């Protein structure tokens, strides 16, 4: 399974290229090539983790719920900074079931429920993921 941005369907959430499944590796959006590090799973449960094939979880770095905080892959510990939910409440988002092309935002379950955004180019045609305020499609 891959998670892809609505604006560029040929991109997906992945580990930073060249770092494999190590911890503290930046979570990025990059061009989808079918690489093992681009396969992401959504796990249900109390915290709703998002894991890569290396069993590392999408994690808000340093458990810091601040605007523009970067997101990494880290060992899964079921902490609140690894808990996510799918938001379809905005006027642009349809209700379930999810199919191709369905619009939604991934939000952290930490207080203020900041959304996952990408716009910081970090080289190699990759963009670092960060958490931002509540405005859909507005990373500023």
HUTAWO-V496836 format. One record per backbone hydrogen bond with DSSP energy under -1.0 kcal/mol. NH is the residue of the N-H (numbers start at 0). CO is the residue of the C=O. If there is no record, write none. Layout:
nh->{NH/NH}
co->{CO/CO}
This chain:
nh->{10/11/12/13/15/18/21/23/26/27/28/29/31/37/38/39/40/42/50/51/54/56/57/58/59/60/62/63/65/67/68/70/71/72/73/81/82/83/83/84/86/92/101/104/106/107/108/112/114/115/116/121/126/127/128/129/130/131/137}
co->{7/29/2/27/25/15/18/72/70/13/126/11/9/34/35/0/50/48/40/55/51/73/49/71/80/69/59/60/63/130/65/128/58/24/56/78/79/46/47/106/104/89/98/86/84/113/82/109/131/105/129/125/28/119/26/116/68/114/134}
